[in-house]
């Protein structure tokens, strides 16, 4: 009996030691992002079908938040974010179920053009300033594409921005793409008070806060580093469509 209890305690101790690793491996920090483009004369039908689909089939780890792209090269598209979820939950997602897949093809795909993309992004807590519970419906996504072999350099460039974002009162979430074509960081600014945050004078000039932290001339060095280590940088505005998203 004593040996049995001793063995049980060893098992319990081992499980306790492994728990942090299990939690890390199942962190819900992954987003699956799809972009679809409805036919110009079928937007109303598409939106009705999309809302019905999201609210019927997409819950929990598969919940959808839908945005409409307002500017940039994908203006007019619909940005569908699934998650956050873990890689482990993505392993078991599959097509959710037959009814879900049939509904997508028969009720939604019929209104779409052939233009489509899907990507995975992983949330980078060490680069972000946003807090849980913040309310927003408008975001600006800045996409930063490192040159080959310069991903770590660009990571450090963005890391230096975090303190300045905080000082400037900006709510920022940073994501890194994973297994989705050309490597990129997506820097998402959340306008918790609306687009008026973009107006001149709403916040101090960002350069002022940056140089207050890193010293005079540091912002110009920062911009030089962006030119040296990135292939491209561009941005877009997106507005959330709660009426099309999961409830």
N, C-alpha and C positions, 0 to 999 in steps of 0.2 A: 504493500500500500504506500509506504514511504517513497519507494522508487517511482511509483506511478505519479505521485504528487510532484516529485522532483522533476520528472520528465515533463509534466504539464506546465510547470513554471518556466522551464526552459523554452517550451514552444511559445508561451505567452510573451516572454521576454524577447524572443526572436521576432515575433509579429509586431511588437511595439517598436523595435529597432527599425523594422522595414516600413512602418507606416508613413514616415515623411517621404520616402522614395515613391510609395504608391500614390500619395497625394500629388506630388510633383508631376508624376507621369500622367495623371488624369486631370491636370489643370485645364479649366475651360477658358482658354485664351486664343482659340482658333476661330476664324471667320471664313466661311465660304461665300464668295462674292460673285454674283452673276450679273451680266448686263444684257438686256434684251431691248429690241427696237420694234415697236408695233408698226403696222402699216398705217400710213397717215390718215386713211379714211376709216380705220377700224379702232381708233383709240378708245372710244367709249365702251365698245364691246369688250376690248382687251382688259380695260380697267375693272369692269364688272366681273369678268371671269377670274382675273388675278386675285381680287379681294375674296371671292368665294373660295378659291383654292387655298389661299393662305390661311383663312380662318377655319377651314375644315380639316386640313391635313398637316399644318405646320405649327406644332406646339413643342414645349420643352426645349431640348437641344436643337430641334429643327425649326424653331420659331423664326419668322421672317420680319425684318424691318425693311420697308421699301422706301426708296428715295427717287425723286425725279431729277435728272441731270439738267441743270439750267444753263450752263455755259461750257465752253471748251469744245474739243473735237467730238465728244459724245453727247452734245446737247440734244435733248429730245429722247434720250434713252432712259430706261428704268433700271435702277441700281438695287439689286435684291441681296440683302445681307442675311445669311443664315447662321445662327449661333448667338452668343459664343458657345463653343463646344470643345470637347477634347478630341485629340487624334483617335483615342480609343473609341469614342462614340461614333466617329466617322467610319471606323472599321465595320461597325455593325449597322450603319444607316441603310445601305443598299438603296433601293428605290422606294423605301418606306413600305409601300404595299401596292398591289396590282391596281386597286381603285385610284390611288394617288397618281400613278403613272398614266393610266388611261385618261384621267381628268386633265392632266397637263397636255397630252397630245391632242385630245379631242376638243377641249374647251379653250385652251390658251394658244397653243402652237399654231393653230389655224389663222391667228390674227398677227403673227410675227413675220418680220423679214428674215432673211438668212443671216443677218449680222448678229453675232452672239459671242460672248466671252465668259470664262469662268476662272477664278483664281482663288488661291488660299492665302490668307494673311494671318500672321501671328502677332498678338499684342505685345508690345515692348514696354513693360512697366517702368523699367529704369530710364526710359527716355520721355515718359509721359507726365503730364501735370494734371490731367482730368481726374475728377472725383466721382465716385459712384453716386447716383441720385440726382446728378445735374439734369436740368430740363432744357431741351433745345430742339429746334426743328429745322435749323439751317446750319450747314457746315461748309467749310472750304477744304478741299483735299488737294494737297500739294504732293506731287509725285517726284521723287528724287531717284535717279538712275545712276548708280556708281559705275565707274569704268571697271573693266575686268581686273580683278585682283585688288580693288580699292574699297571693298565693302566695309572692312574694319575702319578704314580712314573716314569714310562717310558716317559710320556709326559714331565715331568720336566727335565729328563735326556737329552732329545732331545732339549728342550728349552735352556739348557746351552750350547749346541753345536752351536747355531745360531751365537753368537758373534764371535766364533772361526772360523766358516766357512767364515764369512765376512772378518775377518782379513787375512785368508788364501787365499782369492780370489776365493772361490768355489761358484758356482751357484747351489743352492739346492732348490728343491720343496719337501715338505712333505705332505703326504696324510694319512688319517686314514680310515681304512675299516669300512663299515657300513652294517650290516645285511648280512654278507658274510662269514659265518663260523667263524673259530678261529680269534679273534681280532688281528690286526696287524697295524703297521705303515710302510708305504713305503717311504723310503728316496731316492729321485731321484736326482742324481748328473748329471748335464748337462755339457758336455764337449764342451764348446763354441769354444775352440781352437783345438779340437780333442783329441784323446787318448794320445797325447804327454803330456797332463796334468798329466798323471799317472807316467811319468818318474821321477826317482829320481833326485831331484835338480830343477825341474820345479817350484815348490813352496817350501817355507820353510817347514820343518817337522811339521805336524799338532800339535804334542805334544808341540812344542815350542810356537806356537800361543796360544794354550789352557792354558798353564801354565803362559804365560805372562798376561793373563786376570784373571785367578783364583788362581794363586800362585803355588809355587814349591810343587810338590807331588800331585797336584790336578788331574792330568791325571790318575794316578794310582787309586785314589779314584773313579774317573769316571768309569774306567774299572771294579772295584769291584762292583759298583752299577749295571752295566750291567749284571754281573754274578749273582747277587742276585735277580734281579727283572725281568729277561727275561727267557723264555723257550728256545728260539732259535734265531739265527741271521744268515742270509745267503744273498749272493748277486749274481747278474747276469748282463751281458752286453747285451744291445739291440741296434740295428741299425735301424734308421728310414727308411721306404720304401715310399718315396714320390710318386713313380710310382704306388703304390697300394692304396694310400689314396684319400680322397675326394679332389677335386680341388677348 
